Amino acid sequence: MNSRGLRSQLKDSVPVAGLCPQGAYGLQDSLRSGFTSIKNELLPSHPLELSEKNFQLNQDKMNFSTLRNIQGLHAPLKLQMEYRAARQIQRLPFLPSSNLALDTLRGSDESIGFEDILCDPAQSEVMGEPHMMVEYKLGML
C-alpha cells in the first residue's frame, strides 16, 4: 500500500516525527515556540474548515482578478503593494496589533465580525518577556 492511501486511512492520527520542533540541544524550545499541542497537528475535521481558513485569501484573489480584467495589471499590483506595506505596520512584538490600516484598505473596518467581539483566537492575552521577544524578532537570540 502506498503512503498516500495509508495517510487517508489514518486521518486522525498524529505524525510521530513532527511532534516537537527540536532546539539546539535536541529538546523543544518551549520558551520561544510555546507548548506543543496535539490539536494543531491534526488534519482538519470538516471539509469546509480549509475553505473558511483561506476565505480572505480566496476573496483577495477573486478581487484582484476582477480588478485586473477591468483596469489592467497595474491596479492589483498597486493594491498588493499597499496591502504589504499595511501588514508591516505593527506594534512591538509583545503587543497585539489591530491592523487598522489593512482593515481600512480591505473595507472591513465598517463591519463587525466575530473577532471584533470575542477577539481573534490567534491573539491570546498571554504576554511574554518584552526584551526577549524584541531580541528574537531582531535576530539577536
Secondary structure, 3 states (H helix, E strand, C coil): CCHHHHHHHCCCCCCCCCCCCCCCCCCCCHHHHCCCCHHHHCCCCCHHHHHHHCHHHHHHHHHHHHHHHHHCCHHHHHHHHHHHHHHHCCCCCCCCCCCHHHHHHHCCCCCCCHHHHHCCCCCCCCCCCHHHHHHHHHCCC
